[in-house]
Every structure is written in structure tokens, then in C-alpha cells.
Amino acid sequence: MEHSPEQIARLRKLIHEHLEKNKVFDTVKEMLEKEAISEALAQERIIETLGNQGVLREVLNQIDDLPDTQPLDNAKKYLLLKLQYGKAFIDYIDNQDSSLQLQVHFSFLQQRYSSRKVQASSEPVFDDNFLLNISPSDTVVDFATLVKLQAPIHMVVTIENGKNKEIIATKNIEWRMMLTAPSLSFPLELTGCGTKSKISIGVLYLQIDIMPRAKRADFISDRLVNEQISLEKKYEREMAHSFFEYSNEWWKDYKQIRSGFDKRLVKIYAESEDGTYKPVSSLVQPLKTNRLLDSPLQSARFVSLIPFERNENPGGTRNEVWYNMHSFLTKGRGDCEEHALLLAGLLLGFGLNVYVCLGSSGDGPHAWVVSLGQNIVFWESLTGQRIPVDDPRVHRFYRKVGCVFNHKSFYGNIQVDDIVANTCWDLQNESMWKSMAPEILSGLIGTSKLLPLLPPLSSPQTEELRVENELKKLIFAYRERMDMLSHWDEDLSYLLSPALVNYELDRIGNVTFGSEEFQQSIKSYVPEGHTFKAFPTQFSHLKVNDMMSSICKNSVALDILQTRGDTVRFALRVKIIPYPENVNAVWVMLAVRYRSVV
């Protein structure tokens, strides 16, 4: 099979971007300036040099990993989505900052793609292509079957300044009109999220082609596509109206049970990113991660490493918008509700009987997860901690609980006392919990069950060395300002590795291995009469300057950095445990051994 012209163009662009990103052009230029070689030998020498430096291998490895460079399977159907350019992005009309960049992200069935980053402007040019497989299985499907595939392309537009990434717009793209014609070009007006959902952000121009080229007889009529979409929208409206009437009566009954119940933290609807209100039970679905996460405990650790950020409106008031999971993962940080929804979905995917809890903690409104079974356990999505219901620490973490829900059930707490530590968790007890009818909830149109996670960092060792070297330079500069030398003990640094692995195991499952062996190896290595001090810490980012700032704020770390004595030798070890979505547990241990001088 041959590659399409669009794939070849995309492949050329990716190779060019890789060479430019890794400064390969500079390497070639420098080589040609140093060596006086003829034009006939230039190409051969360049290929030989790039091969010796491993550049060609890196390029080929990246090409092998690209899903849209594989030959097309003629038995399947694809959408070639062309992201062309934008207009009327008036917020960036005078932008001269090259670090302020726009990027567009797509999620469709089990596929996710991101465009290249371009400088923010009023008319950004993306010129990017994405190949989306629309065949739901390996079997041959016709267009009359594909028209029933109710799965829009979810698009997220972000702005990034090199430090933070913000979502400025999201959109669902209805692609099924492509089943009526081989190619379709259209503008897509973007509006903001949440409180800005009525404000225009800009317009993106896209083109979608059917691949491989279909025969004229394969296409279906506009009428058939419009009828199918109309039927789906009618069903959604009917179900939404039915649930609204049912939930309204349910809420009236709930408030009448006891005085003050109207003040309890019972949330039936949540505002979504597009400004509409959706039943909370429709926002959680069982999620499977295709081998990227191997256990519920690992899933909890992954979710906890995604930075927490309170969603706030201008002025500091709390923003109650609950973002789509694709949007949440694209942004890379979010509020407690998004963390709890993601964790609940992952745990449901592993077959656990879990519910999202809405209530309060000492800091105000809060969301977490509870698993019910032989043991009742609270899962704190912001920290990864698991707390048994009878643990004395429960009252420190959680104050009150108003309701619990998952994709099949919704229960309101009707107990006299809604303090979490005093709550009965028998959801089937109708004198303790008021349930919603499962048949009503089952008709709700929920979120996608097919959200794929992006694979973890492929070469953490390279990043470990980079972070270590940059931290050493910062430590050297810090001590130099205090007229102190810095000498490094690489053998001692190596001995720190087992401890860092143990720290991550402890965070995942509250278990450690090899602590005695680690202590024994340090004791055997450090010379008699020397003092050994160490400071371990963990980050969820790879920003070395921020790491150093954090280290310098700790009194134990400062004591190490300012060590004076005889034969002062420092040790530093960085261990990166990669998780999906470019989420990393970055463990750093700074240590020193020295002989005290009195």
C-alpha cells in the first residue's frame, strides 16, 4: 500500500520539525564549515555524520510511532482532518510575544491528536493534518452504518506562555455530513468556556476528506444524515426533559423530608464547559486505559499527580464549571471535581463499586471517591490516599456528605447527621439514602467511555540526567555565592536510587521494600567519623528552577546546602517515574557527607 499525498506532506513536515527542534541544521552547518568537502561528497558525509550521532535513529523511531504515517487499510474508512488557519482571534491582534502559542487538540473514539504550536495572532496559520479512523471495528462498514455512529470530534483550543496552559475554547464537531460528499470545507466559530461561553474567541477553518477516496455510489443523501441527527437530538431532548421533570419532583420530595435539607450539598446538575447544565451522573463513565495503568492503586497515584487548581472566576469567586475529561487532561490541572470524576471512572474500569462523593472538607466544598464492598474506603483523588471509613483521620479530611453518584446511581443523604464520620454507608437503606430511579438515569447520554490516555515519557533516564546536571549547576552557583566549594560523590549518588524507588512504592501502596538494605549500604559507604545527611522531596513537574526554589525554602535542605566541614562531598539523585499524560513523579534526593570540624 502507498501513502497518500497528505500523509507524505505531513511526514516531511514532522521530519523538518524534528531536525529543527534538535538543532540538526546547526550541526550540519557547523560540519560543512569545518570540513572543506566537495558538493558531490556533501550528502554522503552528512548522512554518515548524522548516523554516527544517532540523529537518524531518533527520526526513524519517531516516524515508527506516528499513527498517521501507516499505510491506509482499504477495508476501513478515515477522516483526513485538515486544520488550516484561524481568523478574528482579536485577543491576540497585537501580540508580539513569540512564547505565547496557540494549539488545537482533538479527541475522537480511541484517538487523540494535537496540532503544532503556533504563535498567537489574530490570524494564526496551523496547516496541520490528522487522520482519524472512523471504522468502529475491523469489519467492512458502509456509510449507512457509519451514519449511526454518534461520536462527535471533541476539540480543545489552548493558549500557552511556556509556563501555564489555559483552555480558551472547546467544541464538538459533527463529522457525519462527510458521508454525503468526498470533501467538506467549513468555518467553525469558537466561544469561550463557562462564564465566557457566549463570548466569541475566533473562527477556525477546517477541511475534512473521506479516505480512501470513496466511490460516488458509496455516499448517502443529506436527507438521511439529517434525519439520523434529528432523531438523536429529539431523543436527547426527550430524555433531558424527562429527567428534568423527574429530578425536580425528586428534589421537592427531598427538601420536605427534614428542615434544612435544602441547604445540604446535593448537586443534581453541573455546569459544563459549553455553558449547558448536565446531570452529574452523565459525567462519569468506566474508563479503561489499555495497559497504561495496571491497578486501582496506580490509577489513584496517577490522578493525584495531576496538579490541583481551584477553578475561579475573575474576582476570586469559585467557578462551578466541570470540564470534560479530554479538556481536563489537555489542560493538565483542575479542580477536585475533575480529579474525582477521573479517579471514579478509572476505578469503575477496574470493576470496583465506587461513587463520587459531594460534600465538604475543612476548606469548603469538596469531592472525593468512596468504594463500597466488604470494606468501605475513601479515596482522596488529590493525594492518592486511601482512608478506611473507621480511620480516626476521616474527620480531618472530610466534614459532611450530601450525595453520592456514579454512572448508574444517584443517592441523596437523608440521615439526620450528615457528618461523614457518623454516616451509614448502606446505600440500599431507604431510611438513610434517597435514591433516583436507575431506569431514568440509564437513559442519560453520558461522556465517552473511550477516552485514550497519552503514553508516558518514553526515556525518563535522559530527563533524569538533564535535571541532575542542571540542579548541580544551580547548587554550585548557590554555594559559590557563599564562597564555598562543591564536590560531588557519584558513588554515593548511585546509592541513593533504591530509596527513591521505595518512596514511590510507599505513595502507591503504602508499602516499602529494601529500607534496611539502603541504610546498610549508606552506613558501609560513609567513612567512620563522617556525618551523613539527606533530604528527599518529590515534584510533579520538570522545571528545575522551580525545584531549586522549593528546595531552598526547606530548613533541612538549606542545612545541607550550607554545609561546612572537612571533606565535604555532595550527592544528588533524580528518579522519574513516568505516568500517562506526561504526568511524572519526580523524586529528588540531595545528600552530603562530611567530617565535622569543631
Secondary structure, DSSP 8 states (H G I E B T S, - for coil): ----HHHHHHHHHHHHHHHHHTTHHHHHHHHHHHS---HHHHHHHHHHHHHHTTHHHHHHHHHHH-GGGS---TTS-EEEEEEEEEE--GGGTT---TT-EEEEEEEETTEEEE---EE--SS-EEEEEEEEE--SSSS---HHHHTT----EEEEEEEE-SS-EEEEEEEEE--GGGGGSSEEEEEEEEE-SGGGTTSEEEEEEEEEEEES---GGG---HHHHHHHHHHHHHHHHHHHHHHHHHHHHHHHHHHHHSTTGGGS---SEEEETTS-EEEGGGG------TTS--SHHHHHHHHHHS-B---B-TTS-B--EE--HHHHHHHT-B-HHHHHHHHHHHHHHTT--EEEEEEEETTEEEEEEEE-SSS-EEE-TTT--EEETT-TTHHHH--EEEEEE-SS-EEEE--S--BGGG----TT-TTTEEE--HHHHHTS----S--------S-HHHHHHHHHHHHHHHHHHHHHTTT----B-HHHHHHTHHHHHHHHHHHHHS----HHHHHHHHHHHS-TT-EEEEEEEEESS--HHHHHHHHHT-HHHHHHHT--SEEEEEEEEEEEEEETTTEEEEEEEEEEEEE---
